Amino acid sequence: MNSSFSFRAILHTAAAAAALALAAPAAAYVGPGAGLSLLGALWAVVAAVLAALFFVAMWPIRRLMKRRAQATAQAATSPAPERTAPPRR
């Protein structure tokens, strides 16, 4: 491990901690409309991620079902093999 990298990381962490410790509290008001907007956006992101995961998980299953349906349709349209009598002894 490079010693200059670890020194830089420690220096950046100390600077960030000092900036956070010395920050003055904000005198701001977040009204209920902004909070509901934030919650609505959060729900939309969560729903989008879950829908994406669902569709990625369903992709192989849908592909398998499609292949089975094609094989069944192909078997139904192909002529049945001719049956011959077994050879006599």
C-alpha angles and dihedrals in degrees: 000000000000112000093211090056093053091046090052092048091051091047093050092047091050091049092050091048091050092049091051094046094050096045115117117234114262117241095212134137123214109199126212092259093060091045093051090047090053092049091048091052091047092052090049092053092047091048092049092051092048092048091050092050091047094051093046090051093047095049097085092043093052090047091052091049091049092051091049091050091050092049091050092048091048092049091050094052097044116088117256115254115260115255117225129191115259114258116270120239 
